[in-house]
Amino acid sequence: LAVARRGKVLASWELRGGTGVIAEMPGDTTNTPGFWAFSVWYFPQFGKTYSQLSTGERDSLDDHWGRLRQLIHRYFNAYFVTAGN
């Protein structure tokens, strides 16, 4: 993931997360409307797609989405403080 302004990369991150497989059929639920990937990312050890996992199950996978969220929040908090906004 990268943040850029006027063509200049300001920050970037690359993370790895839990390893799953592509499901044959989408799962029944999605907790992120419009983001279909979570409904087909299947974790055999849980018998569930990503969108069906509990918070605890996601945490046990060392979920990269949660880590990215923290990094992005930290970056933008620092960016706006530095910019004086």
C-alpha positions in Angstrom: 0.0 0.0 0.0 1.3 3.5 -0.8 0.3 7.1 -0.1 1.3 9.6 -2.7 0.8 13.3 -3.4 1.3 14.8 -6.8 3.1 11.8 -8.1 5.5 11.6 -5.2 5.4 8.5 -2.9 5.2 9.8 0.7 5.0 6.4 2.4 4.6 2.7 1.5 4.1 -0.5 3.3 4.2 -4.2 2.3 2.9 -6.8 4.7 2.1 -10.5 4.6 -0.9 -12.0 6.4 -2.7 -15.2 6.9 -2.5 -17.7 4.1 -5.8 -19.0 2.7 -7.2 -20.4 -0.5 -9.8 -19.3 -3.0 -13.2 -20.7 -2.2 -15.2 -22.5 -4.8 -18.2 -20.4 -3.9 -18.5 -17.0 -2.1 -19.3 -17.2 1.6 -22.8 -16.2 2.8 -21.8 -13.0 4.5 -19.6 -10.0 3.9 -18.7 -7.4 6.5 -17.2 -5.1 3.9 -19.8 -4.2 1.3 -18.3 -3.8 -2.2 -15.1 -5.7 -1.3 -15.8 -9.1 -2.7 -12.4 -10.6 -2.0 -13.2 -11.3 1.7 -16.1 -13.5 0.6 -13.9 -15.9 -1.4 -10.7 -15.9 0.7 -11.2 -19.3 2.5 -9.3 -20.5 5.6 -9.6 -24.4 5.8 -8.4 -24.5 9.4 -11.6 -22.6 10.4 -13.9 -23.8 7.6 -14.8 -20.1 6.9 -14.1 -17.3 4.5 -12.4 -14.2 5.8 -15.7 -12.3 6.1 -17.0 -15.0 8.3 -14.1 -15.1 10.7 -14.4 -13.7 14.3 -12.1 -11.0 15.5 -10.2 -13.6 17.5 -9.8 -15.9 14.5 -8.5 -13.0 12.4 -6.0 -12.0 15.2 -4.7 -15.6 15.3 -3.8 -15.2 11.6 -1.7 -12.2 12.3 -4.1 -10.3 10.0 -2.3 -7.8 7.8 -5.4 -5.6 7.4 -5.3 -4.7 11.1 -1.6 -4.0 11.0 -2.0 -1.8 7.9 -4.8 0.1 9.6 -2.5 0.9 12.5 0.4 2.0 10.2 -1.9 4.2 8.1 -3.4 5.9 11.2 0.0 6.5 12.6 1.2 8.0 9.3 -1.7 10.3 8.8 -1.7 11.4 12.5 1.9 12.4 12.2 1.4 13.9 8.7 -1.3 16.2 9.8 0.5 17.2 13.0 3.6 18.0 10.9 1.6 19.9 8.3 0.1 22.0 11.0 -3.5 21.0 10.2 
